[in-house]
Amino acid sequence: MVPPVSLAFAAITVLMAVPTAAYTPSFLPSMRSAVTTYSRVGRLQSFASTSVSTRRGTVTMMPIGVPKVAYRIPGSQSADWVDIYNRLYRERIIFLGQEIDDEIANQIIGVMLYLDNEDSSKPIYLYVNCPGGSVIAGLALYDTMMHIKSDVVTINIGLAASMASFIVAAGTRGRRMALPNSRIMIHQPMGGAQGQAEDIKVEAAQIMRIRDNLVKMYSMMTGQTQAAITDALDRDNFMSAEDALKFGLIDKVIDIKPLG
């Protein structure tokens, strides 16, 4: 079991060994979440390093793309290179690192259901660095977290905004964490509609119903009154990790010892 520590420690542990654990199928073959994240930096390149010529000579640059690590299937003569996210899924570690939509929600739901069916006595670790996204897709992920038997440890490692803050707060009580320099932002749901007047009226009523449901669930997860939650959601409300701890969105700020 990988302890709920910072992302750096989890990644280092994976890179230092070539495990021989039982083979499990690839969870996210397309890896859309990772591709979306890295495509903003540049087009994905091969695992080999890239060289750039300068006046002073040739400079070897780190490749841009999803890191790969060795993974050996029991009985195989050699290890295969798999992306680090697929490797971490086999250690029950999941990343939510892009805007929440139906596709990424369905992928994470599938991984959670598989891991819960494999061994419901072990926790699932969900690392969140997400700007928010679809409320409906987020609620589907929330319902799955409530449905499975495995504890879900949520760790905010950057920014958990909007619906992502709800996912962080939805973790197993006592196991919701954040790194000291992470931030959480909460606000009321947003939406829009066009068309006939009656259709706009129906859409507006649905948004208000969703907002009222979110207020109730935030209240249960944080221990705050519904009036306090309604007031906090009125505008974009940014919180530090310590502020989120006091508000009840998380249960612990992970202590990172300084180097040296």
N, C-alpha and C positions, 0 to 999 in steps of 0.2 A: 504494500500500500504506500503510495507516495504521500508524505505528510503535507498538510496545507500550509506551505511556506511560499515564498515569493516565486514568481515565474522563473527567475534566473536559476534558482536552485533546482527546479524541476527540469529545466532544459539541460543543465549541466549533467544531471544524473543520467539522462537519456543518452547524451553524446559520449559518455565515458565507457559504455559497455555495449557488447553485442549479445542481446538476450537470447535465450532459447526457450522462452515460454511457448505454450501451446498456440498453434496458429489460429487466427480468427480472420474472417473476411474483411476486406477494406470497407470502411463505413461510408466515406465520402469520396468516391472515385473521381468526381469532377473537381472537388476542392474549390468550389466557387467562392467561398468566403475568403480563402487565402489569396486566390487570384485577384478578387476584387480589391483586397487590401493592398497588394503589392503592385497592381497595375497602375496605380497613381504615381508610383515612383518611376517605373519604366517597364518595358516589355520583358516578360520572363525570359531568362537565358538559361543555357545549359549549366550543368553542375560544375563544369570546368571553369577555371578562373579566366578573367578577361584581361588582356594586355593593351595598354595605351601608350603610343610613342610620344615622347616629349623631347624638348631640346636637350635635356640632361640624360636621356636614355629611355628605357622601357620601364613603365610602372605597372606592376601587377595589382589589379583591383579586385575587390570582393565581388562575386557574382550577385546579381539582383534576381531574387526569386525565392521560392520556398526551400528552406534548408532540407537536406536529406541525410538520413542516418542509416546505418546498417541494421538489418533485421534478418535473422537466420531461422528458417522453419526447421523444427526438429527433424532430423534425418537427412537434411539437405547438406550437400558438400560445401556450399558457399552461401554467403549472406546476400540478400537483395537490398537495393537501395530503395527506401520508402520515405515519403515526406514526413517531416517531424510531427505534423499534426496527426497523421494516421498512426504513428508510433505512440503518441501520447494517449490517443483514444484507447489503446490496449492497456494503458495504465489507469483508465477511468478518468482521464482529464479531458475536458471539452472546452473549446474557446468560442466565445461569442464576440467577434471582433469586427462586425459590420452592421449596417442598418438592418433592423429586424424586418423581414418580409416573410411571405408564405414559404418560400423555398428554403431559406436558412432555418426557419422554425421547424419545418418538416424534417430536415436533415438531423437537427439536434434531437428532436423527438424520437426519431428512429434509433439514434445512438443510445439514448437514455433507456428506451424500451429493451433494446438488446442487452445492455449492461445489467439492467435490473433483472432480466430473465436469466442471465448467466450467473449472477451471484448478488442477491438482494441484501446480503448481510454487510457488504462493503459500500462505503459512500462513493458518490460521484462528485467530482470537483469541477465546478463551472466557473471559469475565469471570464470576467466581463470587462471589455473596453469598447463601449458601444454608444453611438449618439442617439439611440432610440429607434423609433420606426412604427410599424403598424400595430395598433392596439389589439386588433383581432388576432393577429399572428402571435403577439406577445401573450395574450390570454390563453391561446392554445398551448403554448409552452408552459405557462403557469399551471394549467389544469393537469398537464402531464407530470409536472414536478409534484403535485399533490397526489396524483394517482399511484405513482410507483412506490414500492416499499423502501427502496434505498434512500438513505439520507442524501440530500443535495447540499454540498458545501459551496456557497457562492463567495467569490473573491473579486472585489473591484480592483483592477490593476491600472486604471487610467481614468477615464471618464465614463460614468454610468448615468446617462441623461435620459429624461423622459421615460419611455417604457422600459429601458434598461435598468433604471433605478428600481422599478417595480419588480423586475426579475431578481435583482440582488436582494431586495427585502423579502422575497418569497422563499429564500433558502431555508433550510432546517433551522429552527430557533436555537440559538446558541452557537451556530456554525456559519454565521454570515460575517464576512470579514472584508477588510479593505487595507490596501497599502497606505502608508502615511501621507504620501503626496497625491493620492487619488482624489477625485471630486465626484460628487453626486448632484444631479440637478433634477428637481421635480417640478411639474407644472400640470395644468389641466389639459385634457385631450383637445386636439385641434382638428378641424375638418372643414369641408365646404361642400356645397351642393348647387346645382343649377337645373333648370327645367321649369315645370309648372309649379305654381305657388303651393299647391297641396303636397307635391313631392318634396319641396324644400322644407315644408313644415314637418313632414314625416322624418326626414333626415335630421333636422334640428332636434326633434324629440328623442331620436336614437342616441345622438351625441350626449344629450343631457342625461339619459338613462345610463350610458356607459360611464359618464363622469361620476354619477351618484354611486354606482357599483365600485368604482375605483376608490372613492373616498371611504367607503365602508371597509374595503379590503386593506387599504393603507392603515386605517384605524386599528384593525385587528392585528396587523403585522408590527405596528410600532407602539401600540399602547396609548397613542394620542387620541383625544376626542375627535369626533367627526367635525366639529366646528373648527378645531385647530388645524385639521387636515385641509378643510375647505379654504381656510385663510392662507395656508402655506402653498396651496396649489394655484392661488389666484394669478400669480405671475411667475416667470422663470426664477426659481429659487435655488441658487447654487450653495452647496455645503462642502466644507472640507471633510476629511475623514473623521476628525474629532467631532465636528458639528453633526454629522450623520449618526455617530455613535450616541450622542446626547439625545438626538431626535428619535432614536429607536429604529432607524433603517438598517443598521448593522449591529453586531454584538461585540466586535473586537477590532481594534486597529493593530495590524501585524507590526511587531517591533523589529526593525532592521538595525543591526549593530553597524556603526560606522567602521570603515576600513581603517586599519592601523591601530 
